[in-house]
């Protein structure tokens, strides 16, 4: 007997409900602005269809019934976006190709390392397709070749890779898709039923903080689930790199200073947080003086803005490379005079960016960059590979870079107002109340990238406004570096 279906769900809802019921519920009931991490000049689906030579094949449509999908499959050997439904759970298979022993399912991934966890979704798809009389006997993935270097034109045969295996946690192709799917054991009917019951209720499920909420990247719904605005600045929840802080919080320990010593891992930053919890802030004066001594005038304060392209749009770029479209540079001489220079470019502005930076940055002195290793320094190394003629000068710039985030990352200085974070935006309010990002039209790097992506489509007047807003935001970053650096000097003199 078929049970009554109330809520139509999708296979991804099952996956989310398994990971975190609150995450699944939030996705349905809380609207969040969508932002793609990758800049795509051409839709990914267009590229993989071209690679597979199936651009002209029929495609399923939203709200297709099982009968409509089955009718299409009778008329073609390849169906795109094949949709099926079972017990109120809908699936969409990117490519279904008829083969001698049944059907081959092809899964394109905008990734260099599709993980073994993807097998769960493939198993769900296989089971629901089987409920509708379609036997999927083989699966394969398409993924991006991370080592591909674009030439004058995009070579899809070199860009894409195919495999019947998935990547393990070490990013190695190991088990076959079939083996991974065989390892997935679940009661599909019960899973669907529980997920529908979860989503039928308009009241959010109760859910406690777990390590999963902040593992890797913090969940996008974290602030919806847990309001931390009323927590004290030295709450145990802000203790960095701690595996015991959630246990301490559940045990009603409020302040970091009250954490049992046997629940401390003993990292330098943790020590700084304990001392700050006792005194408001902490500074290792000797270590700070030693760090400051390496800074030489003229001091360049440098910051970049960039966008990430999954598919390389220009020559010598690789998949998932970034394109720097903006830099801000404040230069301070020994007399304290501060001047500002910057650059903004559109489309393929890489060479112009390099030449402007080399011309603007002083040939001597220290270059202060905030959190440089995975950001500005890495960007210059990538540009050196793309434009070898500038490699020597860019390497010379890199050699003079000093990371302004290190005193905070290493626990040389910590203030409770940082609340466990040492990003530039968290650190700046410790040193000034006069300057703030909240007064800007663009207030963070994400907003800057969003504005940049619309730049080419706007008229001249709007382009000028976008350019000015991005320049103002980026210049705030380098001015913030200037304030923070001098704030540290002032603290050393005060102690």
C-alpha positions in Angstrom: 0.0 0.0 0.0 1.4 3.4 -1.0 1.6 5.9 1.8 0.3 9.4 1.4 3.1 11.9 0.4 2.9 15.4 1.8 6.2 17.0 1.1 8.1 16.7 -2.2 11.8 16.4 -1.5 15.0 15.9 -3.5 17.8 13.5 -3.2 20.1 16.3 -1.8 17.6 16.8 1.0 18.3 13.2 2.1 22.0 13.8 2.1 21.6 17.1 4.1 19.3 15.5 6.6 21.8 12.7 7.2 24.6 15.2 7.7 22.5 17.6 9.9 18.7 17.7 10.2 18.8 21.4 11.0 20.9 22.1 7.9 18.2 20.3 5.8 15.4 22.3 7.5 17.3 25.6 7.1 17.8 25.1 3.4 14.0 24.8 2.9 12.8 27.5 5.3 15.6 30.1 5.3 16.4 32.1 2.2 20.1 32.8 1.7 21.6 34.8 -1.1 23.3 32.6 -3.6 26.9 33.3 -4.6 29.0 31.0 -6.7 32.5 30.7 -5.5 33.7 30.3 -9.1 33.4 32.8 -11.9 32.0 31.0 -14.9 32.1 32.8 -18.3 30.5 29.8 -19.9 28.0 27.5 -18.1 29.6 24.3 -17.0 26.8 22.2 -18.5 27.6 23.7 -21.9 31.2 22.6 -21.7 30.6 19.0 -20.6 27.9 18.6 -23.2 30.4 19.8 -25.9 33.1 17.4 -24.5 30.7 14.5 -24.7 29.3 15.6 -28.1 25.7 15.5 -26.8 24.7 19.2 -27.1 21.7 18.2 -29.4 20.3 15.4 -27.2 16.9 15.8 -25.5 16.8 17.1 -22.0 14.4 16.5 -19.1 12.5 19.5 -17.7 11.6 20.7 -14.2 8.5 18.8 -12.9 8.8 16.0 -15.4 6.7 13.0 -14.4 8.1 9.5 -14.4 6.0 8.8 -17.5 7.4 11.8 -19.4 11.0 10.7 -18.6 10.3 7.1 -19.7 8.7 8.3 -22.9 11.8 10.3 -23.7 14.1 7.4 -23.0 12.2 5.3 -25.6 13.0 7.9 -28.2 16.8 8.5 -27.6 19.9 6.7 -26.5 21.1 9.6 -24.4 18.9 11.8 -22.1 20.2 14.8 -20.3 18.9 15.7 -16.8 16.7 12.6 -16.5 14.2 13.1 -13.7 12.5 10.4 -11.7 10.4 10.4 -8.5 9.7 7.8 -5.9 7.6 8.2 -2.7 7.8 12.0 -3.1 11.6 12.0 -3.5 12.8 13.5 -6.8 16.2 12.9 -8.5 18.0 14.3 -11.5 20.7 12.3 -13.3 22.9 14.6 -15.5 23.4 12.0 -18.3 21.7 8.7 -18.9 23.2 6.7 -21.8 21.7 3.5 -23.1 24.2 0.6 -23.2 23.9 -3.1 -23.9 23.4 -4.2 -20.3 21.2 -1.3 -19.2 22.2 2.4 -18.7 25.3 4.3 -18.0 25.0 7.3 -15.6 27.5 10.1 -16.2 28.2 12.6 -13.4 30.1 15.8 -14.4 31.8 17.5 -11.4 33.2 21.0 -11.3 36.0 19.7 -9.2 39.4 18.1 -9.5 38.7 15.6 -6.8 35.1 14.2 -6.7 35.1 12.3 -3.4 33.9 8.8 -2.5 31.0 10.4 -0.5 29.4 11.2 -3.9 28.6 7.5 -4.1 25.7 7.9 -1.7 23.8 10.2 -4.1 24.6 7.8 -7.0 23.2 4.9 -5.0 20.0 6.9 -4.3 19.7 7.7 -8.0 20.2 4.1 -9.0 17.6 2.8 -6.6 14.9 5.4 -7.6 15.6 4.8 -11.3 15.2 1.1 -10.6 11.9 1.7 -9.0 10.8 3.1 -12.3 12.1 0.2 -14.4 15.5 1.8 -15.4 18.5 -0.3 -14.6 21.7 1.7 -14.2 24.5 -0.8 -14.4 27.5 1.5 -14.8 28.6 5.0 -13.5 31.4 7.2 -14.4 32.5 10.7 -13.5 33.8 13.7 -15.4 36.2 15.9 -13.5 38.6 18.7 -14.1 42.3 18.1 -14.9 44.0 20.4 -12.4 47.3 20.3 -14.3 45.8 21.6 -17.5 47.3 24.8 -18.8 45.2 26.8 -21.2 46.8 27.9 -24.5 45.2 30.3 -27.0 41.9 28.3 -27.0 40.2 26.0 -24.5 41.0 22.4 -25.1 38.1 20.4 -23.7 39.8 17.0 -24.3 42.7 18.2 -22.1 40.5 19.9 -19.6 38.3 17.0 -18.7 39.2 13.6 -17.2 36.9 10.5 -17.0 37.0 7.7 -14.4 35.0 4.9 -12.9 36.7 5.6 -9.6 36.3 8.3 -6.9 38.9 10.2 -4.9 39.6 9.3 -1.3 40.5 11.8 1.4 44.1 12.0 0.2 42.9 13.0 -3.3 43.8 9.7 -4.8 41.7 7.6 -7.1 41.2 4.4 -5.1 37.9 2.5 -5.0 35.6 2.1 -8.0 32.3 3.9 -7.9 30.6 0.4 -7.8 32.6 -0.5 -4.7 31.8 2.8 -3.0 28.1 2.3 -3.9 28.1 -1.3 -2.5 29.4 0.1 0.8 26.3 2.4 1.0 23.6 0.5 2.9 20.4 2.2 3.9 16.6 1.8 4.0 15.5 4.2 1.3 11.8 4.3 2.2 12.6 5.0 5.8 15.1 7.7 4.9 12.6 9.4 2.6 9.9 9.2 5.3 12.0 10.7 8.1 13.2 13.5 5.8 9.7 14.4 4.7 8.5 14.4 8.4 11.4 16.7 9.2 10.5 19.2 6.4 6.7 18.9 7.0 7.2 20.8 10.3 7.6 24.6 10.1 9.3 24.8 13.5 13.0 24.1 13.3 14.3 21.0 15.0 16.4 21.4 18.1 20.0 20.9 17.5 23.1 21.4 19.7 26.5 22.8 18.6 28.8 20.1 17.4 32.3 20.1 15.9 30.6 19.6 12.5 29.1 23.0 12.6 32.5 24.7 12.2 34.5 21.8 10.6 36.3 23.1 7.5 34.3 26.1 6.6 31.7 27.3 9.2 28.2 26.4 8.2 26.4 29.2 6.4 23.5 28.9 8.8 25.6 29.0 11.9 24.5 32.4 13.0 20.9 31.4 12.4 21.2 28.4 14.7 23.4 30.0 17.4 23.2 33.7 18.4 26.6 34.4 20.0 26.1 38.2 20.2 25.3 38.1 23.9 28.3 35.8 24.8 31.2 37.5 26.7 34.2 38.3 24.5 36.2 35.6 26.3 33.6 32.9 26.0 35.0 29.4 26.0 33.4 29.0 22.6 36.0 31.4 21.2 38.9 29.3 22.3 40.9 28.5 19.1 41.9 25.0 18.0 40.2 23.4 21.0 38.6 20.0 21.0 37.2 20.4 24.4 35.5 23.8 24.3 32.0 22.4 23.5 32.3 20.0 26.4 33.3 23.0 28.7 30.4 25.1 27.4 27.9 22.2 28.1 29.4 22.0 31.6 28.4 25.7 32.1 32.0 27.0 32.0 31.6 30.5 30.7 35.1 32.1 30.5 38.3 30.9 28.9 40.2 31.6 32.1 38.0 29.0 33.9 38.8 26.1 31.5 40.5 23.2 33.2 44.2 23.0 32.3 43.8 19.4 31.3 41.4 20.5 28.6 44.0 22.9 27.1 46.1 21.7 24.2 48.7 24.3 25.1 49.1 26.2 21.9 50.6 29.7 22.1 47.4 31.4 20.9 45.4 29.5 23.6 47.9 30.7 26.2 47.4 34.3 25.0 43.6 33.9 25.2 43.8 32.6 28.7 45.9 35.5 29.8 43.6 38.0 28.0 40.6 36.3 29.7 42.2 37.2 33.0 43.4 40.7 32.1 41.5 42.0 29.0 44.4 41.6 26.6 47.8 39.9 26.4 51.1 40.9 24.7 54.4 39.2 24.8 56.4 42.4 24.8 59.8 40.8 24.0 58.5 38.8 21.1 56.6 41.8 19.8 59.7 44.0 19.9 61.7 41.3 18.1 59.0 41.1 15.4 58.8 44.9 14.9 62.6 45.2 14.5 62.5 43.5 11.1 60.3 46.2 9.6 62.3 48.6 7.4 61.3 51.9 5.8 59.7 52.8 3.4 56.9 50.5 4.5 54.5 49.3 1.8 51.1 48.2 3.0 49.7 45.9 0.2 46.4 44.2 -0.5 44.9 42.4 -3.5 41.4 41.6 -4.7 40.8 38.7 -7.0 38.3 36.4 -8.5 38.5 32.6 -8.9 37.9 30.9 -12.3 37.1 27.2 -12.3 37.7 27.1 -16.1 40.8 29.1 -17.2 39.6 32.0 -19.4 43.0 33.2 -20.6 46.3 31.9 -21.8 48.7 30.2 -19.3 46.0 29.9 -16.6 45.1 26.6 -14.9 41.7 25.4 -13.6 40.7 27.1 -10.4 43.3 29.9 -10.9 42.6 33.4 -9.7 42.8 36.6 -11.6 43.8 39.7 -9.6 41.8 42.8 -10.7 42.7 45.2 -7.9 45.5 46.2 -5.6 45.8 48.9 -3.0 49.2 50.2 -1.9 49.9 52.7 0.9 53.5 53.7 1.3 54.9 55.3 4.4 58.3 56.9 4.6 60.5 57.5 7.6 59.0 60.9 8.2 55.5 59.4 8.5 54.2 60.7 5.2 51.6 58.3 3.7 50.8 58.1 0.0 48.3 55.9 -1.7 48.4 54.2 -5.1 46.1 51.5 -6.6 45.1 49.6 -9.7 41.8 48.4 -11.1 41.4 46.3 -14.2 38.8 44.3 -16.1 38.9 41.2 -18.3 42.5 40.0 -18.8 44.3 42.7 -16.9 47.1 40.4 -15.5 50.0 42.0 -17.4 48.8 45.5 -16.7 48.4 44.5 -13.0 52.0 43.2 -12.8 53.5 46.2 -14.6 51.6 48.7 -12.4 52.6 46.9 -9.2 56.3 46.8 -10.1 56.2 50.5 -11.1 54.4 51.6 -7.9 56.0 49.6 -5.1 59.3 51.0 -3.7 62.4 48.9 -4.6 63.4 48.8 -1.0 61.8 48.5 2.4 59.4 46.1 4.0 56.0 45.1 2.4 53.4 44.4 5.0 50.6 42.1 3.9 47.9 40.6 6.1 47.7 36.8 5.9 50.0 36.7 2.8 51.0 33.0 2.4 47.7 31.8 1.0 46.9 35.1 -0.6 49.0 37.9 -2.0 52.3 36.0 -2.0 50.7 33.0 -3.7 49.1 35.2 -6.3 52.5 36.7 -7.2 54.0 33.2 -7.5 51.2 32.2 -9.9 51.7 35.3 -12.0 55.4 34.6 -12.1 54.5 31.2 -13.7 52.1 32.8 -16.2 54.4 35.6 -17.1 58.0 34.4 -16.6 59.5 37.6 -18.0 58.4 39.3 -14.7 59.4 36.4 -12.4 62.6 38.0 -11.0 61.0 41.3 -10.1 57.9 39.5 -8.6 60.1 37.2 -6.6 62.0 40.2 -5.3 58.7 41.7 -4.1 57.8 38.4 -2.4 61.1 38.2 -0.6 60.4 41.5 1.1 56.9 40.6 2.3 56.2 40.3 6.0 52.9 38.9 7.3 51.2 41.4 9.6 48.8 38.7 10.8 51.6 36.7 12.5 51.6 38.6 15.9 48.0 37.7 16.2 48.1 34.2 14.7 51.1 33.2 17.0 49.6 34.6 20.2 52.1 37.4 20.5 49.2 39.8 21.0 45.5 39.0 21.8 42.6 41.1 22.8 39.3 39.6 24.0 37.5 41.8 21.6 38.9 39.7 18.8 36.5 36.9 20.0 38.7 34.1 18.7 39.4 35.5 15.3 42.3 37.4 13.9 41.1 38.5 10.5 41.9 42.1 9.7 38.3 43.1 10.2 38.3 41.5 13.7 41.6 43.1 14.7 41.0 46.7 13.4 38.3 47.7 16.0 40.9 46.8 18.8 43.0 49.7 17.6 40.5 52.3 16.4 36.9 53.4 16.8 37.2 56.1 14.1 37.5 53.8 11.0 35.1 51.0 10.1 34.2 48.9 7.1 30.5 49.3 8.0 30.4 52.8 6.5 31.5 51.5 3.0 29.3 50.5 0.1 31.4 47.4 -0.3 32.2 46.0 3.2 34.0 42.7 2.4 35.9 40.8 -0.3 32.8 38.8 -1.3 30.9 42.0 -2.1 33.9 43.3 -4.0 33.9 40.1 -6.2 30.2 40.3 -6.7 30.5 43.9 -7.9 33.5 43.0 -10.2 31.5 40.2 -11.9 28.9 42.7 -13.0 31.4 45.3 -14.2 31.6 44.3 -17.8 27.8 44.3 -18.2 27.2 47.8 -16.9 27.1 51.2 -18.6 30.0 53.6 -18.2 28.4 55.5 -15.3 27.7 52.4 -13.3 31.2 51.0 -14.1 32.8 54.1 -12.7 30.7 53.7 -9.5 31.7 50.0 -9.2 35.4 50.9 -9.8 35.3 53.6 -7.1 33.5 51.4 -4.6 36.0 48.6 -5.0 39.0 51.0 -4.8 37.6 52.5 -1.6 37.1 49.1 0.0 40.6 47.8 -1.0 42.2 51.1 0.2 40.5 50.6 3.5 42.3 47.2 3.8 45.7 48.7 3.4 44.9 51.7 5.6 43.7 49.2 8.2 47.1 47.5 8.0 48.7 50.9 8.6 46.5 51.5 11.7 47.2 48.0 13.1 50.9 48.2 12.6 51.2 51.6 14.4 48.8 50.3 17.1 51.2 47.5 17.9 54.1 50.1 18.1 52.0 52.2 20.5 51.3 49.2 22.7 55.0 48.3 23.0 55.8 51.9 23.9 53.1 52.0 26.6 54.2 48.8 28.4 
